[in-house]
Amino acid sequence: MSFAEWILIAALFLELALRLALEIREVRIVHGRFDRFTVFRVLPVVNDVFPAEANFTNDRQGAFVCAHEKAHAELHHGFVRRSLQFGFALFCALTLGAAGVYLRFNLLELLLLFHLIFAVAKILFHVVCFTEEYEADFVAAKRVQRGVATRALESLLIQEFPRTPLFAYVYRTHPTARMRLDRISRTCKKNRR
């Protein structure tokens, strides 16, 4: 094996250890046992294609939800997300091309490198998505009464599978309902001052 393969495999083992530590932390803080998808989330490369459970509700009729979705459209969040995905894909393609041509990586090395780039890019993408969700929540809360926004997020909190913020940043494109509720409360308090 080449030196590059050893580095990439060491990075994979580090990722495996960090993901396993995150799962153990999640079990201790939130619900006391591993769920059936833990193995899929922990295994490198497998977690690229296996999404975490969704934290969406089927309620698309509420005033807050409608205002939230309208805010996404007005703030062009869909365009920003697609542009970011295109930028990450372009960066990944250029990096893999450079590694293949200049560093002469073999197919296995390119696959491992792709996975590591994808894992980091996905977390950065989630950070941007969280910012957009908070922004859409804020705009929606200004359009509807604060109590309506709070009740909608509390309803989501009841339906949502509980997760910690760290888990959400690693695996989800949306913050947890608790995070969104806390952010709305803080934002509304600041605006009253």
C-alpha positions in Angstrom: 0.0 0.0 0.0 1.1 3.5 -0.8 1.7 6.2 1.8 -1.5 8.0 0.6 -3.6 4.9 1.2 -2.2 4.7 4.8 -3.1 8.4 5.4 -6.6 8.0 3.9 -7.3 4.8 5.9 -6.1 6.4 9.1 -8.5 9.3 8.3 -11.3 6.8 7.9 -10.5 5.1 11.2 -10.5 8.6 12.8 -13.9 9.3 11.3 -15.2 5.9 12.4 -14.0 6.7 16.0 -15.5 10.2 16.0 -18.9 9.0 14.6 -19.0 6.2 17.2 -18.2 8.7 20.0 -21.0 10.9 18.7 -23.5 7.9 18.7 -22.5 7.0 22.3 -22.8 10.6 23.3 -26.3 10.7 21.7 -27.4 7.6 23.5 -26.3 8.9 26.8 -27.8 12.3 26.4 -31.1 11.6 24.5 -32.7 8.2 24.6 -30.6 5.6 26.3 -30.1 3.1 23.5 -28.8 2.7 20.0 -31.4 2.9 17.2 -31.5 0.5 14.2 -29.7 3.0 11.9 -26.7 3.6 14.1 -24.5 1.1 12.1 -25.3 2.8 8.8 -24.4 6.2 10.2 -21.2 5.1 11.7 -19.7 3.1 8.8 -17.6 5.2 6.5 -18.7 5.4 2.9 -22.0 3.7 3.8 -23.1 6.9 5.6 -22.6 8.9 2.3 -25.6 7.2 0.8 -27.7 6.5 3.9 -29.5 9.6 5.2 -30.4 10.2 8.8 -34.0 10.1 9.8 -36.0 13.1 8.6 -37.2 15.6 11.1 -40.1 17.0 9.0 -43.8 16.9 9.8 -46.6 16.3 7.4 -48.3 19.5 8.5 -48.0 21.9 5.6 -51.2 23.8 6.4 -50.2 25.9 9.3 -49.7 29.7 9.0 -46.2 29.5 10.4 -45.2 26.7 8.0 -46.6 28.5 5.0 -44.9 31.7 6.0 -41.6 29.8 6.6 -41.8 28.2 3.1 -42.6 31.6 1.5 -39.6 33.1 3.3 -37.4 30.4 1.8 -38.6 31.3 -1.7 -38.3 35.1 -1.1 -34.8 34.8 0.3 -33.8 32.5 -2.6 -32.5 29.8 -0.3 -33.1 27.1 -2.9 -30.8 28.9 -5.3 -28.2 29.3 -2.6 -28.3 25.6 -1.7 -28.1 24.4 -5.3 -25.2 26.8 -6.0 -23.4 25.5 -2.9 -24.0 21.9 -4.0 -22.6 22.7 -7.4 -19.6 24.4 -5.9 -18.9 21.5 -3.7 -19.3 19.1 -6.6 -16.9 21.2 -8.8 -14.4 21.4 -6.0 -14.6 17.6 -5.4 -14.2 16.9 -9.2 -11.2 19.2 -9.4 -9.6 17.7 -6.3 -10.1 14.2 -7.5 -8.8 15.0 -10.9 -5.7 16.6 -9.5 -5.2 13.7 -7.2 -5.6 11.2 -10.0 -3.3 13.1 -12.4 -0.6 14.6 -10.3 -0.5 12.3 -7.3 -1.4 9.2 -9.4 -4.0 8.0 -6.9 -5.6 4.6 -7.8 -9.3 4.0 -7.8 -9.5 3.0 -4.1 -7.5 6.1 -3.0 -9.8 8.3 -5.1 -12.9 6.7 -3.5 -11.6 7.2 0.0 -10.6 10.8 -0.8 -14.0 11.5 -2.3 -15.6 10.2 0.9 -13.5 12.4 3.1 -14.2 15.5 1.0 -17.9 14.6 0.9 -18.1 14.1 4.7 -16.5 17.5 5.5 -18.5 19.3 2.7 -21.8 17.8 4.0 -21.2 19.3 7.5 -20.4 22.7 6.0 -23.5 22.4 3.8 -25.6 21.7 7.0 -24.2 24.8 8.7 -25.4 26.9 5.7 -28.8 25.2 5.7 -29.2 25.8 9.5 -28.5 29.5 8.9 -31.1 29.6 6.2 -33.7 27.8 8.4 -33.2 30.2 11.2 -33.5 33.1 8.8 -36.7 31.7 7.4 -38.1 31.1 10.9 -37.3 34.7 11.8 -39.1 36.1 8.8 -42.0 33.8 9.3 -42.3 34.7 13.0 -42.4 38.4 12.1 -45.3 37.7 9.7 -47.4 35.6 12.0 -47.9 36.2 15.7 -45.1 35.0 17.9 -47.4 32.6 19.7 -48.4 30.9 16.4 -44.7 30.4 15.6 -44.0 29.1 19.0 -46.9 26.7 18.9 -45.9 25.4 15.5 -42.4 24.7 16.7 -43.6 23.1 19.9 -45.9 20.8 17.8 -42.8 19.9 15.7 -40.9 19.2 18.9 -43.5 16.7 20.0 -43.4 14.8 16.7 -39.7 14.9 16.1 -37.3 12.2 17.2 -35.1 13.9 19.8 -31.5 14.7 18.8 -28.7 16.9 20.1 -27.4 19.9 18.2 -24.1 18.2 17.4 -25.9 15.2 15.9 -28.1 17.6 13.9 -25.1 19.5 12.5 -23.4 16.2 11.4 -26.4 14.4 9.9 -29.3 16.8 9.2 -30.0 19.7 6.9 -32.5 21.2 9.4 -31.9 22.2 13.0 -33.9 20.3 15.6 -37.2 21.8 16.7 -35.6 22.6 20.1 -32.8 24.6 18.4 -35.3 26.5 16.3 -37.6 27.2 19.2 -34.6 28.5 21.3 -33.4 30.7 18.4 -36.9 32.2 17.8 -37.2 33.0 21.6 -33.8 34.6 21.7 -34.4 36.6 18.5 -37.8 37.9 19.6 -36.3 38.9 23.0 -33.5 40.9 21.3 -36.0 42.6 19.0 -38.1 43.8 21.9 -35.2 45.7 23.5 
